[in-house]
Amino acid sequence: MGNVWMIVADDLSASSVAGVARAFGREVDAFVFGPAARAEQVARCGVSSVTRFDAEAAPAEGFAKDFAHRALEERPAAVVLSDDATARVLAGFVAAELHAPVATSVVSIAFDGEKTTVEQMVAEDAGVQVLEATGPVVCVVADGCPDAEEAAPTAVQEGTLDSFASFGVVSNEAAGAGATGLATAERVVGVGLGIGAKENLAMVDELASALDAAVTCTLPLCDNYHWFEHSSVVGTSTQKISPRLYVACGVSGAPQHLAGVRGAKVIVAINNDPDAPIFRECAYGIVGDVTKVLPSLVEAIENA
Ligand SMILES: Cc1cc2nc3c(=O)[nH]c(=O)nc-3n(C[C@H](O)[C@H](O)[C@H](O)COP(=O)(O)OP(=O)(O)OC[C@H]3O[C@@H](n4cnc5c(N)ncnc54)[C@H](O)[C@@H]3O)c2cc1C
């Protein structure tokens, strides 16, 4: 049985994935997909090696088979991954090659020399299920696990996978008018069901324009009402963002939504229910009817 592998393709969970991987009790080899800064963050998490793949231009399906083949050769004892689109694809391919069971929403793994015990969140995070397996396991780590202790940095090696060789990027133009700009926005205004009616979205747009912010929404405004494209939703089902400011308008603060915005430096919430969960997560909260608060807020910003 080899080392533990950790695979990270997401900035927010890099350190917590390392924390879970290290708890297994073996050396951890880290594989990072994405920018150099992400690899440097992982390198300070007490891992034995870091290999970075500059995989931004290629969908994970394109290189997953190569990667899984490497797993078959090196036979990691466990593979621990961040919960993002790239890592989930790799989890499937690696598990298939290793004939390993896969667990999602994992909060801890431990190895007693024979069996691996895995704890995973179940019932929308209301309970913990304990699983056991012999042989390698593949675990997708739940959001919000504690970070690994910082350690002296490990050198980052640049990795290559055969399938990357097929394309070279010739140019890379900024996305057009349909793009949400959420990934890079410094300020984001989020809207939830509390906005009440489609015509009230104009107020959200006015706040976004006053703040020079991008707009996001909760899942029901996309899936149930079709007021937004899926690319505008943040949360566990879609994407995670880390702006400097996130203003949540009529958003309850469900865990699936919060997982997408926890990386924000400052969260401001407007909600008419003083007990709404979002108020436990925000730095500043306004209790009030969002349709009344928004025009006053826009006016105050414009007159500031
Ligand atoms: C497997 C799974 C995956 C999911 N993935 C995601 C995801 O990726 N992203 C996501 O967003 N959701 C996701 N969800 C849905 C999530 O669980 C919540 O249902 C959703 O985020 C709630 O959206 P909301 O806050 O707009 O609505 P609600 O929870 O209904 O909240 C509306 C809020 O508006 C407030 N309000 C009402 N009227 C007013 C008013 N006039 N002024 C001010 N406030 C008002 C209410 O007090 C309430 O707090 C997922 C769910 C599941 C089961």
The ligand as an SDF file (V2000), in Angstrom:
LIG
                    3D

 53 58  0  0  0  0  0  0  0  0999 V2000
  -28.6380   18.5540   -3.1850 C   0  0  0  0  0  0  0  0  0  0  0  0
  -28.9450   20.0230   -3.1060 C   0  0  0  0  0  0  0  0  0  0  0  0
  -28.0660   20.8990   -3.6940 C   0  0  0  0  0  0  0  0  0  0  0  0
  -28.3270   22.2820   -3.6310 C   0  0  0  0  0  0  0  0  0  0  0  0
  -27.4390   23.1450   -4.2060 N   0  0  0  0  0  0  0  0  0  0  0  0
  -27.6590   24.4810   -4.0860 C   0  0  0  0  0  0  0  0  0  0  0  0
  -26.7260   25.4230   -4.6260 C   0  0  0  0  0  0  0  0  0  0  0  0
  -25.6970   25.0720   -5.2170 O   0  0  0  0  0  0  0  0  0  0  0  0
  -26.9820   26.7470   -4.4770 N   0  0  0  0  0  0  0  0  0  0  0  0
  -28.1180   27.2060   -3.8220 C   0  0  0  0  0  0  0  0  0  0  0  0
  -28.2810   28.4320   -3.7360 O   0  0  0  0  0  0  0  0  0  0  0  0
  -28.9990   26.3470   -3.3180 N   0  0  0  0  0  0  0  0  0  0  0  0
  -28.8160   24.9890   -3.4400 C   0  0  0  0  0  0  0  0  0  0  0  0
  -29.7420   24.1330   -2.9540 N   0  0  0  0  0  0  0  0  0  0  0  0
  -30.9940   24.6890   -2.4190 C   0  0  0  0  0  0  0  0  0  0  0  0
  -30.8430   25.1280   -0.9830 C   0  0  0  0  0  0  0  0  0  0  0  0
  -30.9870   24.0110   -0.1260 O   0  0  0  0  0  0  0  0  0  0  0  0
  -31.9170   26.1510   -0.6100 C   0  0  0  0  0  0  0  0  0  0  0  0
  -33.1890   25.6060   -0.8570 O   0  0  0  0  0  0  0  0  0  0  0  0
  -31.7860   27.4560   -1.3730 C   0  0  0  0  0  0  0  0  0  0  0  0
  -30.4630   27.9360   -1.3410 O   0  0  0  0  0  0  0  0  0  0  0  0
  -32.7070   28.4650   -0.7220 C   0  0  0  0  0  0  0  0  0  0  0  0
  -32.7820   29.5750   -1.5410 O   0  0  0  0  0  0  0  0  0  0  0  0
  -33.2860   30.9510   -0.9560 P   0  0  0  0  0  0  0  0  0  0  0  0
  -32.4040   31.3950    0.1520 O   0  0  0  0  0  0  0  0  0  0  0  0
  -33.4460   31.8460   -2.1450 O   0  0  0  0  0  0  0  0  0  0  0  0
  -34.7710   30.5940   -0.4830 O   0  0  0  0  0  0  0  0  0  0  0  0
  -35.3900   30.3820    0.9710 P   0  0  0  0  0  0  0  0  0  0  0  0
  -34.6280   29.3890    1.7420 O   0  0  0  0  0  0  0  0  0  0  0  0
  -36.8340   30.1490    0.7610 O   0  0  0  0  0  0  0  0  0  0  0  0
  -35.1800   31.7940    1.6830 O   0  0  0  0  0  0  0  0  0  0  0  0
  -35.7950   32.9650    1.3140 C   0  0  0  0  0  0  0  0  0  0  0  0
  -35.4340   33.9830    2.3970 C   0  0  0  0  0  0  0  0  0  0  0  0
  -35.9770   35.2300    2.0340 O   0  0  0  0  0  0  0  0  0  0  0  0
  -36.4720   35.8530    3.2130 C   0  0  0  0  0  0  0  0  0  0  0  0
  -37.5010   36.8120    2.7830 N   0  0  0  0  0  0  0  0  0  0  0  0
  -38.7680   36.5380    2.3570 C   0  0  0  0  0  0  0  0  0  0  0  0
  -39.3830   37.6860    2.0010 N   0  0  0  0  0  0  0  0  0  0  0  0
  -38.4950   38.6770    2.2250 C   0  0  0  0  0  0  0  0  0  0  0  0
  -38.5330   40.0820    2.0600 C   0  0  0  0  0  0  0  0  0  0  0  0
  -39.6050   40.7170    1.5650 N   0  0  0  0  0  0  0  0  0  0  0  0
  -37.4370   40.7880    2.3990 N   0  0  0  0  0  0  0  0  0  0  0  0
  -36.3310   40.1920    2.8930 C   0  0  0  0  0  0  0  0  0  0  0  0
  -36.2240   38.8490    3.0430 N   0  0  0  0  0  0  0  0  0  0  0  0
  -37.2980   38.1200    2.7180 C   0  0  0  0  0  0  0  0  0  0  0  0
  -36.9900   34.7290    4.0820 C   0  0  0  0  0  0  0  0  0  0  0  0
  -36.9860   35.1200    5.4430 O   0  0  0  0  0  0  0  0  0  0  0  0
  -35.9930   33.6150    3.7810 C   0  0  0  0  0  0  0  0  0  0  0  0
  -34.9380   33.6230    4.7310 O   0  0  0  0  0  0  0  0  0  0  0  0
  -29.5060   22.7480   -2.9960 C   0  0  0  0  0  0  0  0  0  0  0  0
  -30.3760   21.8440   -2.4020 C   0  0  0  0  0  0  0  0  0  0  0  0
  -30.1020   20.4970   -2.4520 C   0  0  0  0  0  0  0  0  0  0  0  0
  -31.0710   19.5550   -1.7980 C   0  0  0  0  0  0  0  0  0  0  0  0
  1  2  1  0
  2  3  1  0
  2 52  2  0
  3  4  2  0
  4  5  1  0
  4 50  1  0
  5  6  2  0
  6  7  1  0
  6 13  1  0
  7  8  2  0
  7  9  1  0
  9 10  1  0
 10 11  2  0
 10 12  1  0
 12 13  2  0
 13 14  1  0
 14 15  1  0
 14 50  1  0
 15 16  1  0
 16 17  1  0
 16 18  1  0
 18 19  1  0
 18 20  1  0
 20 21  1  0
 20 22  1  0
 22 23  1  0
 23 24  1  0
 24 25  2  0
 24 26  1  0
 24 27  1  0
 27 28  1  0
 28 29  2  0
 28 30  1  0
 28 31  1  0
 31 32  1  0
 32 33  1  0
 33 34  1  0
 33 48  1  0
 34 35  1  0
 35 36  1  0
 35 46  1  0
 36 37  1  0
 36 45  1  0
 37 38  2  0
 38 39  1  0
 39 40  1  0
 39 45  2  0
 40 41  1  0
 40 42  2  0
 42 43  1  0
 43 44  2  0
 44 45  1  0
 46 47  1  0
 46 48  1  0
 48 49  1  0
 50 51  2  0
 51 52  1  0
 52 53  1  0
M  END
$$$$
